Amino acid sequence: KFGVNNIGFGSDFGGSGENAPKELSTIDSFMLIAQRLEEIGYSKETIK
């Protein structure tokens, strides 16, 4: 069973190549994930 206490994500920008979504092409763009999670109802504390 998965939940907010069991999920994490990261990136290997040196090896992601063409498989990386274009919207997440740099580490700076990863904030888009946090912003979207907040938009759909996750609290800032949960996102941290």
PQR file with spaces between the fields and no chain letter, atoms N, CA, C, O and H, PARSE charges and radii, in Angstrom:
ATOM       1  N    LYS     1       0.850   -1.178    0.000 -0.4000 1.5000
ATOM       2  CA   LYS     1       0.000    0.000    0.000 -0.0000 2.0000
ATOM       3  C    LYS     1       0.893    1.237    0.000  0.5500 1.7000
ATOM       4  O    LYS     1       1.845    1.324    0.775 -0.5500 1.4000
ATOM       5  N    PHE     2       0.581    2.186   -0.866 -0.4000 1.5000
ATOM       6  CA   PHE     2       1.366    3.406   -0.971 -0.0000 2.0000
ATOM       7  C    PHE     2       0.603    4.575   -0.373  0.5500 1.7000
ATOM       8  O    PHE     2      -0.626    4.574   -0.315 -0.5500 1.4000
ATOM       9  H    PHE     2      -0.192    2.115   -1.496  0.4000 1.0000
ATOM      10  N    GLY     3       1.350    5.561    0.066 -0.4000 1.5000
ATOM      11  CA   GLY     3       0.762    6.782    0.594 -0.0000 2.0000
ATOM      12  C    GLY     3       1.823    7.852    0.660  0.5500 1.7000
ATOM      13  O    GLY     3       2.948    7.647    0.204 -0.5500 1.4000
ATOM      14  H    GLY     3       2.349    5.561    0.019  0.4000 1.0000
ATOM      15  N    VAL     4       1.477    8.989    1.222 -0.4000 1.5000
ATOM      16  CA   VAL     4       2.405   10.117    1.234 -0.0000 2.0000
ATOM      17  C    VAL     4       3.670    9.830    2.033  0.5500 1.7000
ATOM      18  O    VAL     4       4.679   10.505    1.830 -0.5500 1.4000
ATOM      19  H    VAL     4       0.563    9.155    1.593  0.4000 1.0000
ATOM      20  N    ASN     5       3.648    8.865    2.923 -0.4000 1.5000
ATOM      21  CA   ASN     5       4.840    8.521    3.700 -0.0000 2.0000
ATOM      22  C    ASN     5       5.722    7.491    3.007  0.5500 1.7000
ATOM      23  O    ASN     5       6.763    7.115    3.546 -0.5500 1.4000
ATOM      24  H    ASN     5       2.828    8.317    3.088  0.4000 1.0000
ATOM      25  N    ASN     6       5.334    7.036    1.845 -0.4000 1.5000
ATOM      26  CA   ASN     6       6.057    5.968    1.167 -0.0000 2.0000
ATOM      27  C    ASN     6       6.490    6.319   -0.251  0.5500 1.7000
ATOM      28  O    ASN     6       6.940    5.436   -0.980 -0.5500 1.4000
ATOM      29  H    ASN     6       4.488    7.342    1.408  0.4000 1.0000
ATOM      30  N    ILE     7       6.373    7.544   -0.654 -0.4000 1.5000
ATOM      31  CA   ILE     7       6.669    7.935   -2.031 -0.0000 2.0000
ATOM      32  C    ILE     7       7.788    8.979   -2.048  0.5500 1.7000
ATOM      33  O    ILE     7       7.824    9.881   -1.211 -0.5500 1.4000
ATOM      34  H    ILE     7       6.007    8.261   -0.061  0.4000 1.0000
ATOM      35  N    GLY     8       8.676    8.846   -2.991 -0.4000 1.5000
ATOM      36  CA   GLY     8       9.718    9.828   -3.224 -0.0000 2.0000
ATOM      37  C    GLY     8      10.041    9.845   -4.704  0.5500 1.7000
ATOM      38  O    GLY     8       9.646    8.936   -5.435 -0.5500 1.4000
ATOM      39  H    GLY     8       8.647    8.113   -3.671  0.4000 1.0000
ATOM      40  N    PHE     9      10.740   10.845   -5.148 -0.4000 1.5000
ATOM      41  CA   PHE     9      11.140   10.883   -6.547 -0.0000 2.0000
ATOM      42  C    PHE     9      12.472   11.587   -6.666  0.5500 1.7000
ATOM      43  O    PHE     9      12.868   12.352   -5.786 -0.5500 1.4000
ATOM      44  H    PHE     9      11.061   11.583   -4.554  0.4000 1.0000
ATOM      45  N    GLY    10      13.145   11.328   -7.742 -0.4000 1.5000
ATOM      46  CA   GLY    10      14.430   11.944   -8.005 -0.0000 2.0000
ATOM      47  C    GLY    10      14.736   11.839   -9.486  0.5500 1.7000
ATOM      48  O    GLY    10      13.906   11.380  -10.270 -0.5500 1.4000
ATOM      49  H    GLY    10      12.823   10.707   -8.456  0.4000 1.0000
ATOM      50  N    SER    11      15.924   12.264   -9.861 -0.4000 1.5000
ATOM      51  CA   SER    11      16.275   12.243  -11.270 -0.0000 2.0000
ATOM      52  C    SER    11      17.751   11.948  -11.444  0.5500 1.7000
ATOM      53  O    SER    11      18.577   12.241  -10.580 -0.5500 1.4000
ATOM      54  H    SER    11      16.598   12.637   -9.224  0.4000 1.0000
ATOM      55  N    ASP    12      18.048   11.370  -12.564 -0.4000 1.5000
ATOM      56  CA   ASP    12      19.422   11.153  -12.994 -0.0000 2.0000
ATOM      57  C    ASP    12      19.573   11.910  -14.306  0.5500 1.7000
ATOM      58  O    ASP    12      19.537   11.318  -15.384 -0.5500 1.4000
ATOM      59  H    ASP    12      17.377   11.132  -13.266  0.4000 1.0000
ATOM      60  N    PHE    13      19.742   13.225  -14.204 -0.4000 1.5000
ATOM      61  CA   PHE    13      19.795   14.033  -15.417 -0.0000 2.0000
ATOM      62  C    PHE    13      20.951   13.646  -16.326  0.5500 1.7000
ATOM      63  O    PHE    13      20.906   13.918  -17.526 -0.5500 1.4000
ATOM      64  H    PHE    13      19.771   13.706  -13.328  0.4000 1.0000
ATOM      65  N    GLY    14      21.973   13.023  -15.786 -0.4000 1.5000
ATOM      66  CA   GLY    14      23.074   12.593  -16.624 -0.0000 2.0000
ATOM      67  C    GLY    14      22.739   11.391  -17.492  0.5500 1.7000
ATOM      68  O    GLY    14      23.437   11.109  -18.465 -0.5500 1.4000
ATOM      69  H    GLY    14      22.010   12.802  -14.812  0.4000 1.0000
ATOM      70  N    GLY    15      21.667   10.680  -17.139 -0.4000 1.5000
ATOM      71  CA   GLY    15      21.354    9.480  -17.892 -0.0000 2.0000
ATOM      72  C    GLY    15      19.917    9.378  -18.364  0.5500 1.7000
ATOM      73  O    GLY    15      19.518    8.344  -18.899 -0.5500 1.4000
ATOM      74  H    GLY    15      21.100   10.909  -16.348  0.4000 1.0000
ATOM      75  N    SER    16      19.129   10.433  -18.177 -0.4000 1.5000
ATOM      76  CA   SER    16      17.707   10.342  -18.518 -0.0000 2.0000
ATOM      77  C    SER    16      17.451   10.440  -20.017  0.5500 1.7000
ATOM      78  O    SER    16      16.523    9.821  -20.538 -0.5500 1.4000
ATOM      79  H    SER    16      19.453   11.273  -17.742  0.4000 1.0000
ATOM      80  N    GLY    17      18.262   11.206  -20.695 -0.4000 1.5000
ATOM      81  CA   GLY    17      18.152   11.312  -22.147 -0.0000 2.0000
ATOM      82  C    GLY    17      16.761   11.627  -22.649  0.5500 1.7000
ATOM      83  O    GLY    17      16.079   12.498  -22.109 -0.5500 1.4000
ATOM      84  H    GLY    17      19.016   11.709  -20.272  0.4000 1.0000
ATOM      85  N    GLU    18      16.346   10.924  -23.672 -0.4000 1.5000
ATOM      86  CA   GLU    18      15.068   11.207  -24.325 -0.0000 2.0000
ATOM      87  C    GLU    18      13.867   10.723  -23.524  0.5500 1.7000
ATOM      88  O    GLU    18      12.733   11.035  -23.887 -0.5500 1.4000
ATOM      89  H    GLU    18      16.900   10.216  -24.110  0.4000 1.0000
ATOM      90  N    ASN    19      14.076    9.977  -22.454 -0.4000 1.5000
ATOM      91  CA   ASN    19      12.963    9.465  -21.659 -0.0000 2.0000
ATOM      92  C    ASN    19      12.394   10.489  -20.684  0.5500 1.7000
ATOM      93  O    ASN    19      11.287   10.305  -20.178 -0.5500 1.4000
ATOM      94  H    ASN    19      14.997    9.724  -22.159  0.4000 1.0000
ATOM      95  N    ALA    20      13.120   11.552  -20.415 -0.4000 1.5000
ATOM      96  CA   ALA    20      12.651   12.568  -19.472 -0.0000 2.0000
ATOM      97  C    ALA    20      11.553   13.413  -20.112  0.5500 1.7000
ATOM      98  O    ALA    20      11.669   13.799  -21.275 -0.5500 1.4000
ATOM      99  H    ALA    20      14.020   11.702  -20.826  0.4000 1.0000
ATOM     100  N    PRO    21      10.489   13.704  -19.362 -0.5600 1.5000
ATOM     101  CA   PRO    21       9.455   14.602  -19.901  0.2800 2.0000
ATOM     102  C    PRO    21      10.051   15.970  -20.197  0.5500 1.7000
ATOM     103  O    PRO    21      10.855   16.473  -19.413 -0.5500 1.4000
ATOM     104  N    LYS    22       9.676   16.573  -21.302 -0.4000 1.5000
ATOM     105  CA   LYS    22      10.257   17.869  -21.677 -0.0000 2.0000
ATOM     106  C    LYS    22       9.956   18.943  -20.639  0.5500 1.7000
ATOM     107  O    LYS    22      10.727   19.891  -20.488 -0.5500 1.4000
ATOM     108  H    LYS    22       9.023   16.164  -21.940  0.4000 1.0000
ATOM     109  N    GLU    23       8.831   18.804  -19.915 -0.4000 1.5000
ATOM     110  CA   GLU    23       8.483   19.787  -18.883 -0.0000 2.0000
ATOM     111  C    GLU    23       9.405   19.691  -17.672  0.5500 1.7000
ATOM     112  O    GLU    23       9.455   20.616  -16.861 -0.5500 1.4000
ATOM     113  H    GLU    23       8.204   18.035  -20.038  0.4000 1.0000
ATOM     114  N    LEU    24      10.120   18.608  -17.541 -0.4000 1.5000
ATOM     115  CA   LEU    24      11.032   18.400  -16.413 -0.0000 2.0000
ATOM     116  C    LEU    24      12.466   18.248  -16.903  0.5500 1.7000
ATOM     117  O    LEU    24      13.184   17.339  -16.484 -0.5500 1.4000
ATOM     118  H    LEU    24      10.080   17.856  -18.200  0.4000 1.0000
ATOM     119  N    SER    25      12.869   19.132  -17.781 -0.4000 1.5000
ATOM     120  CA   SER    25      14.180   19.007  -18.418 -0.0000 2.0000
ATOM     121  C    SER    25      15.336   19.484  -17.545  0.5500 1.7000
ATOM     122  O    SER    25      16.489   19.164  -17.834 -0.5500 1.4000
ATOM     123  H    SER    25      12.287   19.869  -18.122  0.4000 1.0000
ATOM     124  N    THR    26      15.056   20.242  -16.482 -0.4000 1.5000
ATOM     125  CA   THR    26      16.103   20.685  -15.561 -0.0000 2.0000
ATOM     126  C    THR    26      15.620   20.485  -14.132  0.5500 1.7000
ATOM     127  O    THR    26      14.424   20.329  -13.886 -0.5500 1.4000
ATOM     128  H    THR    26      14.120   20.503  -16.248  0.4000 1.0000
ATOM     129  N    ILE    27      16.551   20.492  -13.203 -0.4000 1.5000
ATOM     130  CA   ILE    27      16.197   20.323  -11.794 -0.0000 2.0000
ATOM     131  C    ILE    27      15.299   21.465  -11.317  0.5500 1.7000
ATOM     132  O    ILE    27      14.460   21.259  -10.440 -0.5500 1.4000
ATOM     133  H    ILE    27      17.523   20.619  -13.403  0.4000 1.0000
ATOM     134  N    ASP    28      15.461   22.653  -11.873 -0.4000 1.5000
ATOM     135  CA   ASP    28      14.617   23.793  -11.492 -0.0000 2.0000
ATOM     136  C    ASP    28      13.145   23.536  -11.794  0.5500 1.7000
ATOM     137  O    ASP    28      12.267   24.037  -11.091 -0.5500 1.4000
ATOM     138  H    ASP    28      16.143   22.820  -12.586  0.4000 1.0000
ATOM     139  N    SER    29      12.881   22.772  -12.820 -0.4000 1.5000
ATOM     140  CA   SER    29      11.491   22.524  -13.206 -0.0000 2.0000
ATOM     141  C    SER    29      10.785   21.536  -12.280  0.5500 1.7000
ATOM     142  O    SER    29       9.570   21.367  -12.378 -0.5500 1.4000
ATOM     143  H    SER    29      13.594   22.365  -13.391  0.4000 1.0000
ATOM     144  N    PHE    30      11.517   20.887  -11.392 -0.4000 1.5000
ATOM     145  CA   PHE    30      10.883   19.957  -10.468 -0.0000 2.0000
ATOM     146  C    PHE    30       9.925   20.661   -9.506  0.5500 1.7000
ATOM     147  O    PHE    30       9.064   20.009   -8.915 -0.5500 1.4000
ATOM     148  H    PHE    30      12.505   21.025  -11.312  0.4000 1.0000
ATOM     149  N    MET    31      10.057   21.958   -9.340 -0.4000 1.5000
ATOM     150  CA   MET    31       9.101   22.706   -8.516 -0.0000 2.0000
ATOM     151  C    MET    31       7.704   22.640   -9.115  0.5500 1.7000
ATOM     152  O    MET    31       6.717   22.817   -8.401 -0.5500 1.4000
ATOM     153  H    MET    31      10.756   22.488   -9.819  0.4000 1.0000
ATOM     154  N    LEU    32       7.608   22.389  -10.414 -0.4000 1.5000
ATOM     155  CA   LEU    32       6.295   22.242  -11.050 -0.0000 2.0000
ATOM     156  C    LEU    32       5.515   21.081  -10.436  0.5500 1.7000
ATOM     157  O    LEU    32       4.289   21.133  -10.343 -0.5500 1.4000
ATOM     158  H    LEU    32       8.409   22.245  -10.994  0.4000 1.0000
ATOM     159  N    ILE    33       6.222   20.046  -10.022 -0.4000 1.5000
ATOM     160  CA   ILE    33       5.557   18.906   -9.390 -0.0000 2.0000
ATOM     161  C    ILE    33       4.958   19.332   -8.059  0.5500 1.7000
ATOM     162  O    ILE    33       3.803   19.022   -7.765 -0.5500 1.4000
ATOM     163  H    ILE    33       7.218   20.005  -10.098  0.4000 1.0000
ATOM     164  N    ALA    34       5.737   20.040   -7.256 -0.4000 1.5000
ATOM     165  CA   ALA    34       5.237   20.515   -5.965 -0.0000 2.0000
ATOM     166  C    ALA    34       4.059   21.463   -6.151  0.5500 1.7000
ATOM     167  O    ALA    34       3.078   21.387   -5.411 -0.5500 1.4000
ATOM     168  H    ALA    34       6.674   20.293   -7.495  0.4000 1.0000
ATOM     169  N    GLN    35       4.148   22.344   -7.122 -0.4000 1.5000
ATOM     170  CA   GLN    35       3.047   23.276   -7.383 -0.0000 2.0000
ATOM     171  C    GLN    35       1.780   22.530   -7.774  0.5500 1.7000
ATOM     172  O    GLN    35       0.692   22.865   -7.305 -0.5500 1.4000
ATOM     173  H    GLN    35       4.945   22.405   -7.723  0.4000 1.0000
ATOM     174  N    ARG    36       1.911   21.536   -8.616 -0.4000 1.5000
ATOM     175  CA   ARG    36       0.734   20.774   -9.053 -0.0000 2.0000
ATOM     176  C    ARG    36       0.126   19.980   -7.898  0.5500 1.7000
ATOM     177  O    ARG    36      -1.096   19.906   -7.771 -0.5500 1.4000
ATOM     178  H    ARG    36       2.795   21.264   -8.996  0.4000 1.0000
ATOM     179  N    LEU    37       0.967   19.392   -7.064 -0.4000 1.5000
ATOM     180  CA   LEU    37       0.457   18.662   -5.903 -0.0000 2.0000
ATOM     181  C    LEU    37      -0.348   19.580   -4.992  0.5500 1.7000
ATOM     182  O    LEU    37      -1.389   19.187   -4.466 -0.5500 1.4000
ATOM     183  H    LEU    37       1.960   19.452   -7.167  0.4000 1.0000
ATOM     184  N    GLU    38       0.139   20.805   -4.807 -0.4000 1.5000
ATOM     185  CA   GLU    38      -0.597   21.773   -3.988 -0.0000 2.0000
ATOM     186  C    GLU    38      -1.925   22.143   -4.655  0.5500 1.7000
ATOM     187  O    GLU    38      -2.948   22.268   -3.981 -0.5500 1.4000
ATOM     188  H    GLU    38       0.985   21.124   -5.234  0.4000 1.0000
ATOM     189  N    GLU    39      -1.905   22.316   -5.966 -0.4000 1.5000
ATOM     190  CA   GLU    39      -3.133   22.655   -6.705 -0.0000 2.0000
ATOM     191  C    GLU    39      -4.218   21.588   -6.543  0.5500 1.7000
ATOM     192  O    GLU    39      -5.407   21.905   -6.513 -0.5500 1.4000
ATOM     193  H    GLU    39      -1.075   22.214   -6.513  0.4000 1.0000
ATOM     194  N    ILE    40      -3.809   20.340   -6.441 -0.4000 1.5000
ATOM     195  CA   ILE    40      -4.812   19.274   -6.340 -0.0000 2.0000
ATOM     196  C    ILE    40      -5.132   18.896   -4.897  0.5500 1.7000
ATOM     197  O    ILE    40      -5.828   17.912   -4.646 -0.5500 1.4000
ATOM     198  H    ILE    40      -2.843   20.082   -6.466  0.4000 1.0000
ATOM     199  N    GLY    41      -4.617   19.688   -3.943 -0.4000 1.5000
ATOM     200  CA   GLY    41      -5.075   19.532   -2.572 -0.0000 2.0000
ATOM     201  C    GLY    41      -4.089   19.057   -1.525  0.5500 1.7000
ATOM     202  O    GLY    41      -4.450   18.959   -0.353 -0.5500 1.4000
ATOM     203  H    GLY    41      -4.051   20.487   -4.147  0.4000 1.0000
ATOM     204  N    TYR    42      -2.856   18.760   -1.907 -0.4000 1.5000
ATOM     205  CA   TYR    42      -1.879   18.358   -0.904 -0.0000 2.0000
ATOM     206  C    TYR    42      -1.368   19.591   -0.171  0.5500 1.7000
ATOM     207  O    TYR    42      -1.154   20.638   -0.782 -0.5500 1.4000
ATOM     208  H    TYR    42      -2.562   18.840   -2.859  0.4000 1.0000
ATOM     209  N    SER    43      -1.173   19.468    1.136 -0.4000 1.5000
ATOM     210  CA   SER    43      -0.670   20.595    1.923 -0.0000 2.0000
ATOM     211  C    SER    43       0.826   20.782    1.674  0.5500 1.7000
ATOM     212  O    SER    43       1.514   19.853    1.250 -0.5500 1.4000
ATOM     213  H    SER    43      -1.347   18.618    1.633  0.4000 1.0000
ATOM     214  N    LYS    44       1.318   21.979    1.940 -0.4000 1.5000
ATOM     215  CA   LYS    44       2.754   22.243    1.782 -0.0000 2.0000
ATOM     216  C    LYS    44       3.564   21.333    2.694  0.5500 1.7000
ATOM     217  O    LYS    44       4.639   20.867    2.319 -0.5500 1.4000
ATOM     218  H    LYS    44       0.760   22.734    2.284  0.4000 1.0000
ATOM     219  N    GLU    45       3.048   21.083    3.891 -0.4000 1.5000
ATOM     220  CA   GLU    45       3.746   20.203    4.832 -0.0000 2.0000
ATOM     221  C    GLU    45       3.841   18.776    4.290  0.5500 1.7000
ATOM     222  O    GLU    45       4.882   18.133    4.422 -0.5500 1.4000
ATOM     223  H    GLU    45       2.174   21.462    4.196  0.4000 1.0000
ATOM     224  N    THR    46       2.786   18.288    3.695 -0.4000 1.5000
ATOM     225  CA   THR    46       2.804   16.942    3.113 -0.0000 2.0000
ATOM     226  C    THR    46       3.771   16.875    1.944  0.5500 1.7000
ATOM     227  O    THR    46       4.488   15.887    1.785 -0.5500 1.4000
ATOM     228  H    THR    46       1.940   18.810    3.588  0.4000 1.0000
ATOM     229  N    ILE    47       3.797   17.911    1.132 -0.4000 1.5000
ATOM     230  CA   ILE    47       4.696   17.943   -0.026 -0.0000 2.0000
ATOM     231  C    ILE    47       6.150   17.928    0.422  0.5500 1.7000
ATOM     232  O    ILE    47       6.988   17.290   -0.215 -0.5500 1.4000
ATOM     233  H    ILE    47       3.214   18.713    1.261  0.4000 1.0000
ATOM     234  N    LYS    48       6.460   18.629    1.519 -0.4000 1.5000
ATOM     235  CA   LYS    48       7.839   18.619    2.034 -0.0000 2.0000
ATOM     236  C    LYS    48       8.242   17.221    2.405  0.5500 1.7000
ATOM     237  O    LYS    48       9.366   17.002    2.858 -0.5500 1.4000
ATOM     238  H    LYS    48       5.779   19.147    2.037  0.4000 1.0000
